[in-house]
Amino acid sequence: SIPMQKESGPVIYLDNHSAARPCASTLERMKPYLFDHWGAGFAPHRMGQELMAALDSRYQALYDLVGATSDDTCVFTSSGAEAVNQALWSVFLQSAKKEGKCHFIVSSLEDLPTLQMMHRLEEFGCFVKTAPLLPSGQIDVEALSSLISPRTALVSVTMADGLTGVLQPIEEIAQLCREKGALLHLEASYAIGKLSFSFADLGADYLSFSGDRMHALKSSGALFAKAGKPLSPLILGGSEQAGLRGGAFDIPSFMGLAAAAGQSALFLDRMSLETARLRDLFEYELLKQIPKAVSPFADQLRLPNVSVLSFPGAHAEALLYLLNKKGLYASLGGPFSQSLSYLLQLMNIDASLAEASISFSLSRYTTEEEILRAIGLVAEAVSHLHTLSEQVVSC
């Protein structure tokens, strides 16, 4: 293997859809529950009871961030993947096993946890269909409508794709599910903390997200469920207090998630204004400096922090390698998420352009200085690859 030593200069991290740096509030909120209040919340003595009271008060930060009501149930999970699995498993146990509604629909955009759980449901005798994408990067709602049948138990879609940033037509999808009697699960890991939305108004039955995309820990996530919707624990045992659903409760991680939720709510305006401005600056300058570069989703409604740029004549893997050496970290997708090239080709983007595309995702901590440096590094790396290509052709 080739060593990947970083050249001089501080790191520029533009891969925040994979994981975002835990914020200071997350770490500070966790400390007391690691060193002082480390007891078990189910214990009958004072330490246990004080912990349960603290949990009750912190849940409100999660409800406020997603716009949930007191009638909705919030389940703290060890990850976004667990939250997704719990939603799908709950519907399977209730609708498929008890009611015979064994048909599930998923979008082409979903990450590996959703796809793997859908495959598991197929092993249990369910039928899974995939909703196709339009060239815009959105789910084809008309095609989705034709897939839903009276036996459809659940439609599972992501609110916004982490690699392309494109927002899905959630209102249309929710209305379609209501009309046809299918439950709707929304995966909000990439939208949480980037967009202001209300679970109460989305029309969905379930909403899941991962904590690490909004500056909490990787060992945190949550699932919201509407009142009366199927909700079964993945792990049996444990307390039903404070929305717990089986297994040992990781109080420090939960406290960190609640703190991150509170901070994310405070910074929503910054994400929609300043972070979006930096994203647009990044795109504008690179499109100006690299005439053949393309921003395939510039005209679409998308997350304020995500940019896909295509650089014809510069293969994405080679470009990413050069950027890694310079300390600029971006993404092509990977084992957890879909491959960016694969997704773009599903949208009928030419394979040669898809294979020359990279996804960049900013955070609220990304600075203008970092973006200006990143513009220079990307332009330099693309120019270098173009020069190498010309030399190969000339030979």
Buried (B, 14 or more C-beta within 10 A) or exposed (E): EEEEEEEEEEEBBBBBBBBBEBBEBBBEBBEBBEEEBEBBBBEEEEBBBEBBEBBEEBBBBBBEBBBBEEEBBBBBBBBBBBBBBBBBBBBBEBBBEEEEBBBBBBBBBBBBBBBBBBEBBEEEEBBBBBBBBBEBBBBBBEBBBEBBBEBBBBBBBBBBBBBBBBBBBBEBBBBBBEEBEBBBBBBBBBBBBBBEBEBBEBBBBBBBBBBBBBBBBBBBBBBBBBEEBBBBBBEEEBBEEBBBBBBBBBBBBBBBBBBBBBBBBEBBEEBBEBBBEBBBBBBEBBBEBBEEBBBBBBEBBBBBBBBBBBBBBBBBEBBBBBBBBBBBBBBBBEEEBBBBBEBBBBBEBEEEBBBBBBBBBBBBBBEEEBBBBBBBBBBBBBBBBBEEBEEEEEE
